[in-house]
Amino acid sequence: QTGLNEQRKEYQSLFEAVPCLITVQNKEFQLLQYNREFEDMFHPAKGDLCYHAYKRRSEPCEQCPVVETFKDGKPHHGEQKGINKHGELSYWTLRTAPIRNREGVITAVMEISVDITQIRVLEKEVRKSEEKYRAIFNNIPNPLFVLEKDSLKIIDCNSRVYAVYGFTKDELLNRSFELFFDP
């Protein structure tokens, strides 16, 4: 019994220390267990439902890996977005795993989630920056080339190249910039 108690303490300690969100839910989406990370982030009420605790929703998510795991007994993964408890749009990547009783019946599903909101925000900023760069690149009144450093192969050019050199972008890509000079 002492050995079992120590093992239980160790597993509980690991469950609490994992740096991601872990919940155990029943078929009604009731949170049966959750780790400290989840509790600190969402402060769920006793008997709270997953979709309410995570996203302050009044009904289950349209695409729910927990539902899929209850249906087929297999782990599932996905990405979810929703409004967090602070009213901000958040993103999570998640995985599920079935929890079975001695008879092999699924009694609950464990869901492990990682908040990837900051990654999605940075991706959005990169896209905006790329769009801004592309707009400047394409609308500058002079011909511009982007060359591969060692071979001087043209890897990009703007539309002004045609007006000055008489070549379309497609005609120039992957050709040497030395094309414009006498040998």
Salt bridges, closest charged atoms under 4 A:
ASP48 OD1 - HIS52 ND1 2.92
GLU62 OE2 - ARG57 NH2 3.14
GLU68 OE2 - LYS71 NZ 3.80
ASP72 OD2 - HIS76 NE2 2.90
GLU79 OE1 - ARG120 NH2 2.53
GLU123 OE1 - ARG120 NH1 2.86
ASP156 OD2 - ARG134 NH1 2.88
ASP156 OD1 - LYS169 NZ 2.97
